[in-house]
Amino acid sequence: MPDLEWSVDNLVGTIRLNRPERRNAFTFGMVREWAQILRDVRTDDSVRVVVLTGAGDRAFCSGIDLGSISNANPDLTPLERKSHLHDEIHQVALALEALDKPVIASINGAAVGAGLDMALMCDLRVAARSARLSEGYIKVGLTPGDGGAYYLPRLVGTAKALELLLTGDFVSADEAHRIGMVNRVVDDDDLGAETKALAEQVAAAPPVTVRMIKRATYQSARADLRTSLDLISSHFAVVAATDDAAEALSALQEKRVPTFQGK
């Protein structure tokens, strides 16, 4: 079985980390394939939403598999270590930033270090009730290497993010939900079905509108009010002219379920 699985069903693509015996720790090879899938999805009309999850029920992802990559080599120079992160691991974050289709992390177990960062960089997070989350880097004397210092403060605020980053403490799924790290917590046995239902609900919406909403939300987080309103007026004008917008209005007036073509 491949270490990383990709499948598409009903407009939802699923990336599954498939190394349960290693708590779904990822290798450079997995990261390269992962990033390429995200790049390909940008122009693949058969995929409107992406789900990221792990195999088994013990771990979502335990981060980088140090036993399988040369980053664990103490003889590497600082520049070589930097290159390993930026040129390899960080490609997933950069591919996600360029993807305007929603990505949902389905957290089926422990998410630690870079494994948690991979969940935080997704747009939405659904966690199994037994899931536990930790940045963890501090416990091995490292800085958060895969965007934790960027994503976590934007979700939980600076002070709480610093507490979690500086202690490496685990938080339960319920606590993660309370502080805004995850969107939903569901019973373990329901995680797959609940994530699928959410993904299919979003995938059934007008795809151009969904992509514009995601784009506008992230753009607005980095812009002042006037710039944000100017951007959204452009997005609104484009969306309002689509066939899907006309179909949505007609379906509402005729009290029927709309069918969207992404046009």
N, C-alpha and C positions, 0 to 999 in steps of 0.2 A: 504494500500500500504506500502511496506517496506521502511525504511528510506534510505536504500542503495540498488540500483538495479544493477544487472549484466546481461549482454546479449552479445551474440556473433553472428555476421553476416558477412559473406564473409571474414573470417580470422581476423576480427577486433572485439576485446572485448571492451565493454563500461561499465565503472563504472559511475553511475549517483547518485549524492548526492540528495536525494529526500525529502528534508524538506523545500520547498519554503516558508512556513509560518514562518520559523525561519532563513530565508536567507541561507539555507543549512548549518547551523552550525552543526558540527559533535559531536557525543557522543563517549564515550569509546566503546560502543557496535559496532558502525559503524566502528571505527578504527580497531577493532579486525577483523571484517569481511573483511574490505578493505585490510589489510595486508595479510590475509590468501588467498584472491583471487590472489594477486600478487605472493605469494609463489607457488600456484597451477599452475599459468600460465607458470612458468618456464619450466615445462615438458609437457605442453598441446600443442600438435601440431596443434590443431584447431584454435589457437590464435597466430598470428604473430605480431600484434600491439595492444596496449591498448590505449583507449581514456578515459580521465577523464573529467567530466563536471557536471554541476548542473542543477537541475530542475527549470523551470520558466525562467523569463527574468530579474529578479531584482538582483540576486546575483549568482556568481559562488560558493563562500563559504565565510562566515563571521568568520570562525575560530572555536574555541572550544565553545560549548554551555555551558557557565558557570552556567546557570540555571539548568542544568540537571546532573551535575557531582559534586562530593564532593570537587573538587579542589577549589571551591568557598568558602569552609568552612574556616573561619579565624583561627580555632583552629588546623589546620593541622601543623605538624612540618615541618621544611625545608626538612628533609629526605623523608617524605611522599610526599611532593610536587615534589621533584626530581624524586621519584619512579613513580609517576603518569605520568610525562613527558617521562622518559626514558623507562619504562616498558610497557607503553600503546601508547601514541601519536607517539613516535619516531619509533615504529615498522614499520610504513608505509615507512619512509625514508630508514630504513635498508633493508626492502624488495625490495624497488626500486633499491637500490645500487646493490643488488644481482641479479637483473633481467637484462638480456642482450637483451631483446626485447624492441623496442622503445615504449615510452609512451608519448602521446600528451595531453596536457591540452587544452581543448576547453573552453575558459573563456567567459561565457555568461552574465556576469554582474559584480558587485562589488566583488573584491577579497581582503580581509582585514586580517591582522595579520597572524595567522596560516593558514588561507585560501589562502593567497598569497604564503606563504611558500610551501604549497602543490602544487601549480602551478609551482613554481620555481624549485622544485625538479624533475619535469618531464623533458623529453629530449627536447621537442618542445612545443611551446605555440602559439595558434591561438586565437586572441581576437576579440570579437564583438566591433564595433566602439564606442558603448556607455559604454563599460566597464571602470571601474575606479579601480586603484590599490593602496594599501597603506599597509605598514608594521604596522603602527598604535600602536605598543606596547608602545611606549614612552608616548602616551597620557593617558595610564592607569598605568603608572609608572612601566612597566615591560620590561625586556630584550626580544629580539626575541626568542621565545621558541621552534620553530620547524625548525630550520636550516636557518633562514633568514640571519644570520651573516656569514654563510658558502656559501650559494648559490648566494646571491645577488652580493657580490663583484666579483665573478667569471663571472658574466654576464655583469655588468656595470662598474666595476672598484672600487677600494677601496674608493676613494673620493666621488664618486656619491652615492655609497652604504651607506656611513656614513651620507651623507646629508639626504637621504630618511629614514634611520633608526633613526636619531636623531631628525628629524622634524615630522615624521609620516605623511607628506604631501601626499595627493592623486596625482596621475599622470593619465592623460588620456591615452586611448589606443594608440593614435597616438604618444604621448610623450614616452610611454613605448616602442614602436617600434623604435623610433629614438635613444633611449639610449641602446637598445639591450635587454630589459627585455622580449619582445615577438618577435616571428619570423614574424608573419603576423597579419594584421588588416583587417577585412572584415566587410561589412555591416551586421547589426544585423540579418536581415532575411536570410542571406547567411551563417551564422556561421556553422550550422549543415551540410549543403551540402559541404562547403569548407573543413571543418575538415574531413568529411567522404572521400572526394576525396584524400586528402593528406594521410590519413591513408591507404586507399586502394592502393594508388600508392606505398607506402613503403611495404605494405603487399604482393604486387605482385612481388617484387624483390626477388632474391635468399635468402631464410631465413637464411641460415648459414652465407652467406656473410654479410647480414645486422647485424647479431648478432656480428660477428667478428669486423665489422667497429665500432659499438658502444663500444665494449669492448676496442678496440685499442685506440679510441679517449679518453676515460676516463683514461686508463692506461698511455697514453702519457702525459696527463695533470699533472701527478704526477711523471714523470720520466725524466731523462736527455736524450739527443739525442741518444747516443749510446744504452742505454737500450731500448728506443722506437723503434729504427731501428731493434734491435735484436728481440724484441717482434713481430714486424710486419712481419719480415721474416718468423717467425713460423706460424703466422696467414695466411699469403699468401700461404705458402706451403700446409697447410691444406685445404684452400678454393680451390686452384687450382686443387686438387685431387678429388673434389666432382663431382657427376653426374650433379648437377645444373650448375657448371662452364662449363662443356662440352655442356650442353643443351643451355646455353647462347651463346656460340660461334657458335654452329650449327644454331641457330635461326637467329643470325646476318648474317651469310653467306647465309642462305636460304631466308632472308628477310621475316621472319614470326614472330609471337608473341610466345615467349617461354613459357613453362609450367614448373614450378619449384616444386619439391617434397620435398625439404628440406633434400637432401641426397648428 
